[in-house]
Structures are given as structure tokens and as C-alpha cells.
């Protein structure tokens, strides 16, 4: 079944004296491959802690081997794929990739915790057909870094491999913000980014650019604003501020991506957003100015070899997709036509939060237009399941899903529920 051309590393040796024979387990020795201990210490330490807690119940293991191989039959080159063999005296996890071994480590930790160390003898394979599984979290000023790390741990244990962090309340040096004494400081943000990466997950920061400036530029830079919550992209004075903020964020953590927002342009949507974020009579952002801003940001980022992500709601309309929930289709007055002109290196995040139908044709429409596209959901389990199933069955090669949370830390139970439910749905997509 397994073709082992070259064993690149074998690790995680576990010394266990069989408790079922009446012996006391005196110590557990863990040995990961070098790139695990240096790159992913959070994974290593978390697994070791769980094994230590269940020492007396780990009754048939004297070692656990994580083995990276050149080829595994049936893997179909899926980077998440791993096989596991739980025998009487050892556990072996095989994968072609480091990501697969990380999944295997999280699997063992989860199973040992769930079964209190009493694992069944078996040989199995596990993987997900959703290649990019992201959780989207927001930094709120009433949330400490310890609580955020707890959410990162939960995401890792539920097989997320990417974390998108909206920089909502961080005290950036380049941009003056409200209530600065209550904001996260720079060192906390750097620590969080490092923690995500040492947990074996990709880190993607998000800056709310152009729209939703209520916490970014609106209060302190009124001369740069087009309306209440949209900055004026045609004002050339805006770009030194924006580019400085981008440079600061990119300098704080290693990343190849930046989410640039661009959702819910004020004045174009019915309901609370029209009154909360837009005053009637104010100037509205034109599609041309929207596009110009995206092109300026994309040029700046691609020169730095950074791939932008953006929300896709302004590019899709009820006219195009009459069978989808209108609430999330904000493209009107020429905005949907921009899909032809927006640079195709940008990754589109196609969000739908409360749809009940099984089809999500906006996703495949973005893909057919030449974009890499990820689906995005929130707290509605039915929507998450249906959208994930649609993505799974689509012919899109690089499949991705994002679980947004949006709640403040005072709603932590809701955030945890989203992470657990979405993680299970994304991972079990086969």
C-alpha cells in the first residue's frame, strides 16, 4: 500500500510501560522531526501535554512514528492526506506532506482526548477535499491575547489550516484610531501571528480598506473621506496613509497574503447599513473609483509579492443570481460589470450567511471569470453544509472555505460553536 522510497524523517518516540500489565508509566518521551520542534512547537507541546494527562490509560503504545514518504497510494496528491495504523505496540502516521503529518498529530491529540487514551486498534486514512480551510477571527479591544490563543487552539484541533485575522482594534503606529488606550499593542499582535504559524496554520491579516472605515480612518481623517464610512480613493493623499499601514502590518508578521476588505459599499444596500454607515445625500462611491482603488492596492502588493484577497459581494447581483438570497448580493449600478476588469490574481471571498438553497452559482461564476475563489459562511449550519457540498461537487480545482465568526468575545460560546461545526463540515468533505 505504501511506497517508501525515502523516509525523510521518523519521529515522536513515546516510551510507555504497559499499564494493562499493572506497571506504572514513569515517563513519556517525545521526539519530533527537527522541523516540527522548530517550526511547530505549539503542536508538539499540545500533543505531549495530552499524552501526559492520559499516561495511565495509554495502555498499548510504546512509540508513535510520524513518517514522511514519497508516495502513498490513493492519496491523489492531496496535501491533507494521511494514513494511520494503531497497533498493539505502536502508532504509525504516514503522509507525503508536512501538512498531512500535522493533521495526523491533531488527529491523535483529538482521539486521545476524546477516548481518554483508550484507542482502538485500526488502520485508516483521513483527509479533506477542501484544500484551504480558514477561520476568520476579529481582534476586539475587550479580548485578551490568551483568549484568542484558545480560539486558535480550537481551530487547529478542528483541522483548520488557515487563520484570517481582521485587524480591528490594534494600535498601529501609522494610523491614529479612537480609544487608543484600549487597543491591542503591536507586540501582542506579533505574538498572535507567531502563535498561529507555530500551530502549523497559515496567517492572513485583513485590513478594512476603502469601505467600513468607522474604526480606521473615519473619525480622525475627515478630509480623506468620501462619505461617513468610505474613504475617497480619488484623493491622492489617501495612499501614503494606506501604504504605510500596509507596510507596517506586513512588517509585523511573515505572510504571503493580505485581505483588503472592500465589502458592503455604503449607500448601495437597503436596511440598517444605509442609515448606520451612510447619511442620505452623501456622495456614493462610483464603480470606477472602486476599481481604481483595487488596482492601486494590487499594484502595490504584487510588487511586494503579496497576494490580495477581497470580499466579492459588490460584484454579484440579484439579476445574475435570482435564486440566491438577495441579502448578500450587493452589486448594483454597474458594480457587477467590474468582474471583467478586476485583476485575476486577487482571491475572491464569496460570502453567503443565511441561504437555504443548495446551489451557490456565484462561486462557480467567479471561478469561470478567472479568479481563485473561496466560499465563506457564518453561523448557519445548513448554509455551511450546503455551500461546502456545492464547492465539493464543483469542478473548481483549488477548493477553499472560510468560517467567519464576527462576534465579540462576550459571545465566545457562539464563536466556539462556529469553529467546531464548520471545522467538522469542512474536514469531512470527501
C-alpha positions as CSV (number, residue, x, y, z in Angstrom):
1,X,0.0,0.0,0.0
2,X,2.7,2.4,0.9
3,X,5.8,3.0,-1.3
4,X,8.6,4.2,0.9
5,X,11.3,5.4,-1.4
6,X,13.0,7.6,1.2
7,X,12.0,8.1,4.8
8,X,12.8,11.7,5.3
9,X,12.1,11.7,9.0
10,X,10.8,9.3,11.7
11,X,9.9,10.8,15.0
12,X,7.8,11.2,18.1
13,X,9.2,8.2,20.1
14,X,7.0,7.5,23.0
15,X,8.2,5.4,26.0
16,X,5.2,3.8,27.7
17,X,5.3,0.8,30.1
18,X,2.1,-1.1,29.7
19,X,-0.4,-0.1,32.3
20,X,-2.6,-3.1,31.4
21,X,0.1,-5.3,32.9
22,X,0.0,-3.4,36.1
23,X,3.1,-1.4,35.6
24,X,3.3,2.3,36.3
25,X,4.2,4.6,33.4
26,X,7.1,6.7,34.7
27,X,7.8,8.9,31.8
28,X,6.7,9.8,28.2
29,X,9.5,10.8,25.9
30,X,8.5,12.6,22.7
31,X,10.8,13.1,19.7
32,X,9.5,15.0,16.7
33,X,11.4,15.6,13.5
34,X,13.5,18.8,13.6
35,X,11.2,20.9,11.5
36,X,8.3,20.1,13.9
37,X,10.1,21.1,17.1
38,X,11.4,24.3,15.5
39,X,8.5,25.3,13.3
40,X,5.5,23.9,15.1
41,X,6.3,23.8,18.9
42,X,2.6,24.5,19.7
43,X,1.6,21.2,18.0
44,X,4.4,19.3,19.7
45,X,3.8,20.7,23.2
46,X,0.0,20.3,23.0
47,X,0.2,16.7,22.0
48,X,2.8,15.9,24.7
49,X,0.5,17.5,27.3
50,X,-2.5,15.4,26.2
51,X,-0.4,12.2,26.3
52,X,1.0,13.1,29.7
53,X,-2.5,13.6,31.0
54,X,-3.6,10.2,29.9
55,X,-0.4,8.3,30.7
56,X,-2.1,5.6,32.8
57,X,-4.7,4.9,30.2
58,X,-2.4,4.7,27.2
59,X,-2.2,1.0,27.6
60,X,-0.6,-0.4,24.4
61,X,1.7,2.2,22.9
62,X,5.5,2.2,23.3
63,X,6.1,4.6,20.4
64,X,4.4,6.8,17.9
65,X,6.2,7.3,14.5
66,X,5.4,10.2,12.2
67,X,6.8,9.2,8.8
68,X,7.0,11.3,5.7
69,X,7.2,9.3,2.5
70,X,7.5,9.9,-1.2
71,X,4.2,8.3,-2.2
72,X,1.1,6.8,-0.7
73,X,-1.4,5.0,-3.0
74,X,-4.9,6.6,-3.1
75,X,-3.7,9.9,-1.8
76,X,-4.3,11.6,-5.2
77,X,-1.6,14.1,-4.2
78,X,-3.9,15.6,-1.6
79,X,-1.6,17.5,0.8
80,X,-4.0,16.8,3.7
81,X,-4.0,13.1,3.3
82,X,-2.5,10.8,6.0
83,X,-2.8,7.2,6.9
84,X,-2.7,5.9,10.5
85,X,-2.1,2.4,11.9
86,X,-2.9,1.9,15.5
87,X,-1.3,-1.4,16.6
88,X,-0.7,-3.0,20.0
89,X,2.8,-1.7,20.4
90,X,2.9,1.4,18.2
91,X,1.1,4.0,16.2
92,X,2.4,5.0,12.7
93,X,1.2,8.0,10.8
94,X,2.3,8.3,7.1
95,X,1.9,11.3,4.8
96,X,3.5,12.7,1.7
97,X,3.5,16.2,3.2
98,X,4.2,18.1,6.4
99,X,0.6,19.3,6.4
100,X,-0.6,15.7,6.4
101,X,1.6,14.9,9.4
102,X,0.3,18.0,11.2
103,X,-3.2,16.7,10.5
104,X,-2.1,13.3,11.9
105,X,-0.8,14.9,15.1
106,X,-4.0,16.8,15.6
107,X,-6.0,13.6,14.9
108,X,-4.0,11.7,17.6
109,X,-4.4,14.5,20.1
110,X,-8.2,14.7,19.5
111,X,-8.7,11.0,19.7
112,X,-6.6,10.5,22.8
113,X,-8.6,13.3,24.5
114,X,-12.0,12.1,23.3
115,X,-11.3,8.4,24.3
116,X,-9.2,9.2,27.4
117,X,-6.2,7.3,25.9
118,X,-8.1,4.1,25.1
119,X,-7.6,4.0,21.3
120,X,-9.0,1.1,19.2
121,X,-6.7,-1.0,17.0
122,X,-7.3,0.1,13.4
123,X,-5.8,1.2,10.1
124,X,-7.4,4.1,8.4
125,X,-6.9,7.1,6.1
126,X,-8.2,10.6,6.5
127,X,-8.2,13.8,4.5
128,X,-10.4,16.7,3.3
129,X,-11.1,17.6,-0.3
130,X,-11.4,21.3,0.8
131,X,-7.8,22.3,0.5
132,X,-8.0,25.7,2.2
133,X,-10.0,25.7,5.5
134,X,-9.9,29.1,7.1
135,X,-11.4,30.6,10.2
136,X,-11.9,34.3,10.2
137,X,-11.4,36.0,13.6
138,X,-11.7,39.6,14.7
139,X,-9.4,41.4,17.2
140,X,-11.6,43.2,19.6
141,X,-10.3,45.6,22.3
142,X,-12.2,43.8,25.1
143,X,-10.5,40.5,24.2
144,X,-7.0,39.5,25.6
145,X,-4.4,37.5,23.7
146,X,-4.8,34.5,25.9
147,X,-8.5,34.1,24.9
148,X,-7.6,34.5,21.2
149,X,-4.9,31.8,21.5
150,X,-7.6,29.5,23.0
151,X,-9.6,30.0,19.8
152,X,-6.6,29.3,17.7
153,X,-6.1,26.0,19.5
154,X,-9.7,25.1,18.9
155,X,-9.3,25.9,15.2
156,X,-6.2,23.7,14.9
157,X,-7.8,20.8,16.6
158,X,-10.7,21.0,14.2
159,X,-8.4,20.8,11.2
160,X,-8.3,24.5,10.1
161,X,-5.1,25.2,8.2
162,X,-5.5,29.0,7.8
163,X,-6.4,31.9,10.2
164,X,-7.6,35.2,8.8
165,X,-7.3,38.0,11.4
166,X,-9.2,41.2,11.0
167,X,-7.1,44.0,12.5
168,X,-10.0,45.8,14.1
169,X,-8.6,47.2,17.4
170,X,-4.8,47.2,17.1
171,X,-2.7,50.3,17.9
172,X,-0.9,50.7,14.6
173,X,1.7,53.4,14.6
174,X,0.9,54.6,11.2
175,X,-2.8,55.3,11.7
176,X,-4.4,57.2,14.5
177,X,-7.5,55.5,15.9
178,X,-10.2,56.0,18.5
179,X,-9.9,54.8,22.1
180,X,-6.2,54.1,21.6
181,X,-5.6,53.2,25.3
182,X,-7.9,50.2,24.9
183,X,-6.3,48.8,21.7
184,X,-4.1,45.8,21.3
185,X,-0.5,46.8,21.2
186,X,1.9,45.8,18.4
187,X,3.8,43.2,20.5
188,X,0.5,41.4,21.2
189,X,-0.3,41.3,17.5
190,X,3.1,39.9,16.6
191,X,2.8,37.3,19.3
192,X,-0.6,36.2,18.0
193,X,0.7,35.9,14.4
194,X,3.7,33.8,15.6
195,X,1.4,31.6,17.6
196,X,-0.8,30.9,14.6
197,X,2.2,30.0,12.4
198,X,3.8,27.8,15.2
199,X,0.5,26.0,15.3
200,X,1.0,24.8,11.7
201,X,-1.5,27.3,10.2
202,X,-1.2,30.0,7.6
203,X,-1.7,33.5,8.8
204,X,-3.6,36.1,6.7
205,X,-4.1,39.6,8.1
206,X,-7.1,41.7,7.0
207,X,-7.2,45.5,6.8
208,X,-10.5,47.1,6.2
209,X,-9.7,49.2,3.2
210,X,-12.0,51.6,1.3
211,X,-15.2,50.6,3.0
212,X,-16.2,50.2,6.7
213,X,-13.8,52.9,7.8
214,X,-15.7,53.6,11.0
215,X,-12.8,52.2,13.1
216,X,-9.9,53.0,10.7
217,X,-9.9,56.5,9.1
218,X,-13.4,57.9,9.6
219,X,-13.0,59.8,13.0
220,X,-9.5,61.2,12.6
221,X,-9.2,61.9,8.9
222,X,-12.4,63.5,7.7
223,X,-10.7,65.3,4.9
224,X,-9.8,61.9,3.3
225,X,-13.4,60.6,3.5
226,X,-15.9,60.4,0.6
227,X,-18.8,59.8,3.0
228,X,-19.4,58.6,6.5
229,X,-17.6,55.3,6.2
230,X,-15.9,55.3,2.8
231,X,-12.5,56.9,2.2
232,X,-12.1,58.8,-1.1
233,X,-9.8,56.7,-3.4
234,X,-9.6,59.6,-5.9
235,X,-7.9,61.7,-3.3
236,X,-4.2,61.0,-3.9
237,X,-3.4,62.0,-0.3
238,X,-5.0,58.8,0.9
239,X,-2.4,56.4,-0.4
240,X,0.5,57.4,1.8
241,X,-1.7,56.6,4.8
242,X,-2.9,53.3,3.3
243,X,0.5,52.1,2.0
244,X,2.2,53.0,5.3
245,X,-0.4,50.9,7.2
246,X,0.1,48.0,4.9
247,X,3.8,48.2,5.2
248,X,3.5,48.2,9.0
249,X,1.2,45.2,9.1
250,X,3.4,43.2,6.6
251,X,6.4,44.1,8.7
252,X,4.9,42.6,11.9
253,X,4.4,39.1,10.6
254,X,5.6,36.9,7.8
255,X,2.8,36.3,5.3
256,X,2.2,36.0,1.6
257,X,-1.3,37.3,1.7
258,X,-3.3,40.4,2.7
259,X,-7.1,40.6,2.8
260,X,-8.1,44.1,1.7
261,X,-11.9,44.0,2.6
262,X,-13.9,46.1,0.1
263,X,-17.3,44.7,1.1
264,X,-20.7,46.5,1.5
265,X,-20.0,49.8,-0.2
266,X,-22.1,52.4,1.8
267,X,-25.3,53.7,0.2
268,X,-26.0,50.7,-2.1
269,X,-27.7,48.4,0.3
270,X,-31.1,48.6,1.9
271,X,-31.7,48.2,5.6
272,X,-29.6,49.2,8.6
273,X,-26.3,49.7,6.7
274,X,-27.8,52.6,4.7
275,X,-28.6,54.5,7.9
276,X,-25.8,53.3,10.1
277,X,-22.9,53.8,7.7
278,X,-24.3,56.2,5.2
279,X,-26.1,59.6,5.6
280,X,-28.7,60.2,2.9
281,X,-27.4,62.8,0.4
282,X,-23.7,62.0,0.9
283,X,-21.7,61.1,-2.2
284,X,-21.6,57.4,-3.1
285,X,-18.6,55.6,-4.4
286,X,-18.7,55.0,-8.1
287,X,-17.8,51.7,-9.6
288,X,-14.9,53.3,-11.5
289,X,-13.4,54.7,-8.2
290,X,-13.9,51.3,-6.6
291,X,-11.9,49.7,-9.4
292,X,-9.2,52.3,-9.4
293,X,-8.6,51.7,-5.6
294,X,-8.3,48.0,-6.1
295,X,-5.9,48.4,-9.0
296,X,-3.7,50.7,-7.0
297,X,-3.6,48.4,-4.0
298,X,-3.0,45.4,-6.2
299,X,0.0,47.0,-7.9
300,X,1.5,48.0,-4.6
301,X,1.0,44.5,-3.1
302,X,2.1,42.5,-6.2
303,X,5.4,44.4,-6.2
304,X,5.9,43.1,-2.7
305,X,4.9,39.6,-3.9
306,X,1.8,39.7,-1.7
307,X,-1.4,38.1,-3.0
308,X,-4.6,40.1,-2.1
309,X,-7.9,38.7,-1.0
310,X,-11.2,40.6,-1.1
311,X,-14.9,40.1,-0.4
312,X,-17.0,39.5,-3.5
313,X,-20.4,40.8,-2.6
314,X,-20.2,44.0,-4.7
315,X,-19.6,42.0,-7.8
316,X,-22.7,39.9,-7.8
317,X,-26.4,40.8,-8.1
318,X,-29.9,39.5,-7.8
319,X,-30.3,39.9,-11.5
320,X,-27.5,37.5,-12.1
321,X,-28.5,35.0,-9.4
322,X,-32.2,35.3,-8.8
323,X,-32.4,32.0,-6.8
324,X,-29.8,33.1,-4.2
325,X,-30.6,35.1,-1.1
326,X,-30.7,38.8,-2.2
327,X,-29.4,39.9,1.2
328,X,-25.8,39.2,0.2
329,X,-25.9,40.2,-3.4
330,X,-24.8,43.9,-3.3
331,X,-23.8,44.5,-6.9
332,X,-25.9,47.3,-8.4
333,X,-25.4,50.3,-10.7
334,X,-22.5,48.9,-12.7
335,X,-20.6,47.1,-10.0
336,X,-21.1,43.6,-11.3
337,X,-19.5,44.7,-14.6
338,X,-16.2,45.2,-12.8
339,X,-15.7,41.5,-12.6
340,X,-14.2,41.7,-16.1
341,X,-11.6,44.3,-15.1
342,X,-10.5,43.4,-11.6
343,X,-7.0,41.8,-11.7
344,X,-7.4,38.0,-11.7
345,X,-4.5,37.4,-9.2
346,X,-6.8,38.6,-6.5
347,X,-8.6,35.8,-4.5
348,X,-12.3,36.4,-4.2
349,X,-14.1,35.5,-0.9
350,X,-17.7,34.8,-1.8
351,X,-19.7,35.1,1.4
352,X,-23.2,33.8,2.0
353,X,-24.5,33.6,5.5
354,X,-28.2,32.6,5.6
355,X,-29.0,31.0,2.2
356,X,-31.2,27.9,2.4
357,X,-30.8,26.7,-1.2
358,X,-28.3,24.0,-2.2
359,X,-26.8,25.8,-5.2
360,X,-24.3,28.7,-5.0
361,X,-23.7,29.6,-8.6
362,X,-21.9,32.8,-7.7
363,X,-18.9,30.6,-6.6
364,X,-18.5,28.9,-9.9
365,X,-19.2,32.2,-11.7
366,X,-16.2,33.8,-10.0
367,X,-14.1,30.7,-11.0
368,X,-15.2,30.9,-14.6
369,X,-14.2,34.5,-14.7
370,X,-10.7,33.5,-13.9
371,X,-10.4,34.0,-10.1
372,X,-9.3,31.7,-7.4
373,X,-12.4,31.8,-5.1
374,X,-13.1,30.7,-1.6
375,X,-16.6,30.3,-0.1
376,X,-17.4,31.9,3.2
377,X,-20.1,31.2,5.7
378,X,-21.0,32.3,9.3
379,X,-23.2,30.7,12.0
380,X,-26.0,29.0,10.0
381,X,-25.1,25.3,9.9
382,X,-27.4,24.5,7.0
383,X,-25.8,27.2,4.9
384,X,-22.3,26.0,5.8
385,X,-23.2,22.4,4.9
386,X,-24.9,23.2,1.6
387,X,-22.3,25.7,0.5
388,X,-19.4,23.2,1.3
389,X,-21.2,20.4,-0.6
390,X,-21.6,22.7,-3.6
391,X,-17.9,23.6,-3.5
392,X,-17.0,20.0,-3.1
393,X,-19.0,18.9,-6.2
394,X,-17.8,21.8,-8.3
395,X,-15.1,21.4,-10.9
396,X,-13.0,24.1,-9.2
397,X,-9.6,22.6,-8.6
398,X,-8.3,24.6,-5.6
399,X,-11.3,24.4,-3.2
400,X,-11.5,26.6,-0.1
401,X,-14.0,27.6,2.6
402,X,-13.9,30.3,5.3
403,X,-15.8,30.2,8.6
404,X,-16.4,33.8,9.7
405,X,-17.2,34.5,13.3
406,X,-17.8,38.3,13.7
407,X,-19.0,38.1,17.3
408,X,-17.2,39.9,20.1
409,X,-15.6,37.9,22.9
410,X,-18.7,38.3,25.0
411,X,-20.3,35.8,22.7
412,X,-17.4,33.3,23.0
413,X,-19.8,30.2,23.1
414,X,-21.1,31.2,19.7
415,X,-17.6,31.6,18.2
416,X,-16.6,28.2,19.6
417,X,-19.8,26.6,18.1
418,X,-19.0,28.1,14.7
419,X,-15.4,26.8,14.8
420,X,-16.5,23.3,15.8
421,X,-19.4,22.9,13.4
422,X,-17.6,24.5,10.4
423,X,-14.4,22.6,11.1
424,X,-16.2,19.3,11.1
425,X,-18.1,20.1,7.9
426,X,-15.0,21.4,6.0
427,X,-12.8,18.4,7.1
428,X,-15.4,15.7,6.4
429,X,-15.9,17.0,2.8
430,X,-14.7,13.9,0.9
